[in-house]
Amino acid sequence: MSAGIAHELKNPLNSIDAYVKKLPEKWDDAEFKDYFLSVVPDEIKRLNVLLMNILDYTKPASSEPDYIELDDMFEEVDRLFKQKVVEKRVTFLSDAGGLICWADPNQIKQV
């Protein structure tokens, strides 16, 4: 169980870490600043949600499903891992063709 918790906490921390490490060299890059200012606060919110879930782990997990456009979700995940993808020379291709699903966005992002 602790390995699973560590893994869930490590993902957003890795995203934040990658962007913070790039900050000194990309300080004057407006596009990077936009990414930084959109990704880091989202990942901090995600960490807060994960920590709240850990604190409430004895309670049944409540889901907050909504309609999710998968192309938007893929774009967000791509943005989160952009630095790691570039570092690892991985190509991320996604096209859900406008597919929409009914799910909890935070749970889908964890997947």
Secondary structure, 3 states (H helix, E strand, C coil): CHHHHHHHHHHHHHHHHHHHHHCCCCCCCHHHHHHHHHHHHHHHHHHHHHHHHHHCCCCCCCCCCEEEEHHHHHHHHHHHCHHHHHHHCCCCCCCCCCCEEEECHHHHHHC
